[in-house]
Amino acid sequence: MILSVHAVFGAAVAGMVPSHPMAGFVLGFASHFVLDAIPHRDYDLISVESGPGKKFQLVDLLQKKFALIRDMFLVSFDALIGFCLAFVFFFNPVHPFIFFIGAFAALIPDGLTFLYLLLKHKPLGHFFDFHVSFIHTKLTLKLNQITGIILQFCTVGVIIAIMVGVKYLLI
């Protein structure tokens, strides 16, 4: 899933326990893996090549600089949109930082994955294997990128609506 979807969902699940920031952090972090297990279509990052049996590797030097700058801008913009949407929909004036805690925690797994791709640090490799090889769905939807992103927001919207409905039924 894209970062903005992870941030919004992380804020939503953390908002279920607004007076418990540590639980909100754990729920936000765990929410990342729940969403990544759902089949989806992400946008493409051009600075990293991947494929079956290939190691992730950076493309040649000239393309690498452009691609990395483009991807960092795209990912940063995506995360910023996520934080803005999380604020708009899940800001709680009584517990003003819970939306941020959940949104931030939901982005950490992709941040650690990116660090592994850059540094190839062995302990991060174990997390990478867990996140990408074990949790992340192997089924990529054959959609164009825009349709894939819209579908991700619709999926999360339905999940959040169910969560809110269950919360109010239990109260």
C-alpha positions as CSV (number, residue, x, y, z in Angstrom):
1,M,0.0,0.0,0.0
2,I,1.1,3.6,-0.5
3,L,2.3,5.6,2.5
4,S,-0.7,7.9,2.7
5,V,-3.0,4.9,3.0
6,H,-0.8,3.4,5.8
7,A,-0.7,6.8,7.6
8,V,-4.5,7.2,7.5
9,F,-5.2,3.7,8.7
10,G,-2.5,3.9,11.4
11,A,-4.1,7.1,12.7
12,A,-7.5,5.4,12.6
13,V,-6.5,2.3,14.6
14,A,-4.5,4.5,17.1
15,G,-7.6,6.6,17.5
16,M,-9.4,3.6,18.8
17,V,-7.3,3.8,22.0
18,P,-6.7,7.6,22.3
19,S,-5.6,7.6,25.9
20,H,-3.0,4.9,25.4
21,P,-0.2,6.2,23.1
22,M,2.0,3.1,23.4
23,A,-0.9,0.9,22.4
24,G,-1.7,3.4,19.6
25,F,1.9,3.1,18.4
26,V,1.8,-0.7,18.4
27,L,-1.5,-0.8,16.6
28,G,-0.3,1.7,14.1
29,F,2.9,-0.3,13.4
30,A,0.9,-3.6,13.2
31,S,-1.7,-2.0,10.9
32,H,1.1,-1.7,8.2
33,F,1.4,-5.5,8.0
34,V,-2.4,-6.0,7.8
35,L,-2.7,-3.7,4.9
36,D,0.4,-5.1,3.1
37,A,-1.2,-8.5,3.2
38,I,-4.2,-7.3,1.1
39,P,-3.6,-7.5,-2.7
40,H,-3.0,-4.1,-4.1
41,R,-1.2,-2.0,-6.8
42,D,1.5,0.4,-5.7
43,Y,3.2,3.2,-7.6
44,D,6.6,2.3,-9.2
45,L,9.8,3.5,-7.7
46,I,12.3,3.9,-10.5
47,S,15.5,4.1,-8.3
48,V,15.2,0.4,-7.4
49,E,15.0,-2.5,-9.8
50,S,13.5,-5.7,-8.6
51,G,12.4,-9.0,-10.0
52,P,12.3,-12.7,-9.3
53,G,15.7,-13.9,-8.4
54,K,17.2,-10.4,-8.6
55,K,18.7,-8.6,-5.7
56,F,17.4,-5.1,-5.3
57,Q,20.0,-2.9,-6.8
58,L,20.4,0.8,-7.7
59,V,20.6,1.6,-11.4
60,D,23.7,3.1,-13.0
61,L,25.1,6.4,-11.6
62,L,23.4,9.0,-13.8
63,Q,20.0,7.4,-13.7
64,K,20.5,6.7,-10.0
65,K,20.7,10.4,-9.0
66,F,17.6,11.4,-10.9
67,A,15.6,8.4,-9.9
68,L,16.5,8.6,-6.3
69,I,15.5,12.3,-6.1
70,R,12.3,11.6,-8.0
71,D,11.4,8.7,-5.7
72,M,12.3,10.6,-2.5
73,F,10.0,13.5,-3.6
74,L,7.2,11.1,-4.5
75,V,7.5,9.2,-1.2
76,S,7.8,12.4,0.8
77,F,4.7,13.9,-0.9
78,D,2.8,10.6,-0.3
79,A,3.7,10.6,3.4
80,L,2.8,14.3,3.7
81,I,-0.6,13.7,2.1
82,G,-1.1,10.8,4.5
83,F,-0.3,12.9,7.6
84,C,-2.6,15.7,6.4
85,L,-5.5,13.3,5.8
86,A,-4.9,11.6,9.1
87,F,-5.1,15.0,10.8
88,V,-8.3,16.0,9.0
89,F,-10.1,12.8,9.7
90,F,-8.6,11.6,13.1
91,F,-7.4,14.6,15.0
92,N,-8.7,14.4,18.6
93,P,-8.5,17.6,20.6
94,V,-8.5,15.7,23.9
95,H,-5.6,13.5,22.7
96,P,-4.0,15.7,20.0
97,F,-1.0,13.6,19.2
98,I,-2.6,10.1,18.9
99,F,-3.3,10.5,15.2
100,F,0.4,11.4,14.6
101,I,1.6,8.5,16.7
102,G,-0.5,6.0,14.8
103,A,0.4,7.5,11.4
104,F,4.1,7.6,12.1
105,A,4.2,4.1,13.5
106,A,2.4,2.8,10.4
107,L,5.2,4.2,8.1
108,I,8.1,2.7,10.0
109,P,8.1,-0.7,8.3
110,D,8.5,0.9,4.9
111,G,11.2,3.2,6.3
112,L,13.1,0.2,7.6
113,T,12.7,-1.5,4.2
114,F,14.1,1.5,2.4
115,L,17.1,1.7,4.8
116,Y,17.8,-2.0,4.1
117,L,17.7,-1.3,0.3
118,L,20.2,1.5,0.8
119,L,22.5,0.0,3.4
120,K,22.2,-3.8,3.0
121,H,22.7,-4.0,6.8
122,K,22.2,-7.6,7.9
123,P,19.8,-7.1,10.9
124,L,17.6,-5.0,8.6
125,G,17.7,-7.9,6.1
126,H,15.8,-10.0,8.6
127,F,13.1,-7.4,8.9
128,F,13.1,-7.0,5.1
129,D,12.6,-10.7,4.6
130,F,9.7,-10.7,7.2
131,H,8.1,-7.7,5.7
132,V,8.5,-8.2,2.0
133,S,8.9,-12.0,1.6
134,F,6.5,-13.2,4.4
135,I,3.9,-10.5,5.0
136,H,3.6,-8.6,1.8
137,T,1.1,-10.0,-0.7
138,K,2.5,-11.7,-3.7
139,L,-0.6,-10.9,-5.7
140,T,-0.2,-7.5,-7.4
141,L,-3.5,-6.3,-9.0
142,K,-3.2,-5.7,-12.7
143,L,-4.4,-2.1,-12.6
144,N,-3.0,1.2,-13.7
145,Q,-1.4,3.2,-10.9
146,I,-4.2,5.7,-10.5
147,T,-6.9,3.1,-10.3
148,G,-4.7,1.1,-7.9
149,I,-4.3,4.0,-5.5
150,I,-8.0,4.9,-5.6
151,L,-8.8,1.2,-4.8
152,Q,-6.4,1.3,-1.8
153,F,-8.2,4.4,-0.4
154,C,-11.6,2.7,-1.0
155,T,-10.4,-0.5,0.7
156,V,-9.1,1.4,3.8
157,G,-12.3,3.6,3.8
158,V,-14.4,0.4,4.1
159,I,-12.2,-1.1,6.8
160,I,-12.3,2.2,8.8
161,A,-16.1,2.4,8.4
162,I,-16.4,-1.2,9.8
163,M,-14.1,-0.3,12.7
164,V,-16.1,2.8,13.5
165,G,-19.4,0.9,13.3
166,V,-18.1,-1.8,15.6
167,K,-16.8,0.8,18.0
168,Y,-20.2,2.5,18.2
169,L,-22.1,-0.7,18.5
170,L,-19.9,-1.7,21.5
171,I,-20.4,1.6,23.3
